[in-house]
Amino acid sequence: MPIGEQIRLLREGNNLPLRKVAAAMDMDQSILSKIERGERKATKDQIIRIAELFDVDENALVISYLSDKIVYDLLGDDLAYEVLKVAEEKIRFQARSNGE
């Protein structure tokens, strides 16, 4: 499920109107609405603030946000699966190189 839809479900599940969540996040209501509809991308900081606001697992929400970014970049590309495999190898290599 896209991150925007997850945000909308969190908001609606807590019976909060868009304006109250936007005010709590110090953002314009129209921006939050566009994020929920997938017309605008949230920032990582906004995702973290949403996790805090709704007291949900921050890591899970950030993972969903980051995976959306990857999907949108690779969607429709014939090489997407191969790109993901190579990226995973690079991440593992960098982590080993940094002693993680």
Summary of the structure (lengths in Angstrom):
residues: 100
radius of gyration: 16.0
end to end distance: 30.2
largest distance: 46.7
contacts: 234
relative contact order: 0.11
helix: 73%
strand: 0%
